[in-house]
Amino acid sequence: MTMKVTFYTTASGRSPVLDYIQQLPKQEKARLLEALEQIENHELEAIRVRFRQIDGKLWEMKVSAHRIFYVLINADEMVLLHAYRKQGQKLPPNERAVAVKRMNEVL
């Protein structure tokens, strides 16, 4: 089985996670795109990607210094909600709030 990775899209048609990935330096962009490809092919067994539950259906994937919030729609579809670069120990409340708002729109 494969996992379908989709990007959350705003009402205006923007994809904030895709925008985030596109503006990264070439090497970091490649690392994140490779991680997403790993997830599509190997699901949650993807190498060099760590997953953790944030709250209820909201999850976070870690790829080096980058964090991407996501929600699983069903067993085989992952919607990427919000991405940011980790800079401290704690999850910034505003980053979490953005992800929760988008999760509620998707579900």
Sequence and secondary structure as in RCSB ss.txt:
>XXXX:A:sequence
MTMKVTFYTTASGRSPVLDYIQQLPKQEKARLLEALEQIENHELEAIRVRFRQIDGKLWEMKVSAHRIFYVLINA
DEMVLLHAYRKQGQKLPPNERAVAVKRMNEVL
>XXXX:A:secstr
   EEEE   TTS  HHHHHHHTS HHHHHHHHHHHHHHHHHGGG TT EEEEEETTEEEEEETTEEEEEEEEET
TEEEEEEEEE  SSS  HHHHHHHHHHHHHH 
